[in-house]
Amino acid sequence: MKTIQALILAIGTFLACSLYAVESAAADWIAVAATHWKDGGGTAHSAIGYSGIRHSEADARAAALDACNSSGGVGCNVLGAWDSGCIYVTSGRSSDKAGYGAGPSAAEALSNCQGEGLVCKQSVGGCIE
């Protein structure tokens, strides 16, 4: 009888852990936010934000927006949120404009930013499996 109880407990624990792992994997999100604007003197600026891994889409979006705003962004907008894959974003500027680039890798985000004629910073971002 104790063997059967131990077996039932082991199976129950295994199933509970399996369900938790599936729920945890499905619940992870990442997001990025960005903005570009000109100040009162006409100087162009840009700002970006990355959420890091969060447990809900809403939390990822809020964290990305907060990161963008905290870096001095004016009028930050969430560019998107993902529950799988990778996203990276970077910002840059030239003598007369500012902007950002995004992509599924740090190199592609940098390339997209530079493709706008900007001198760009190091990309931030990450991946969700």
Sequence and secondary structure as in RCSB ss.txt:
>XXXX:A:sequence
MKTIQALILAIGTFLACSLYAVESAAADWIAVAATHWKDGGGTAHSAIGYSGIRHSEADARAAALDACNSSGGVG
CNVLGAWDSGCIYVTSGRSSDKAGYGAGPSAAEALSNCQGEGLVCKQSVGGCIE
>XXXX:A:secstr
 HHHHHHHHHHHHHHHHHHHHHHHHHH BEEEEEEEEE TT  EEEEEEE  SBSSHHHHHHHHHHHHHHTT SS
 EEEEEESSEEEEEEEEE SS EEEEEESSHHHHHHHHHTTT EE   EEEEE 
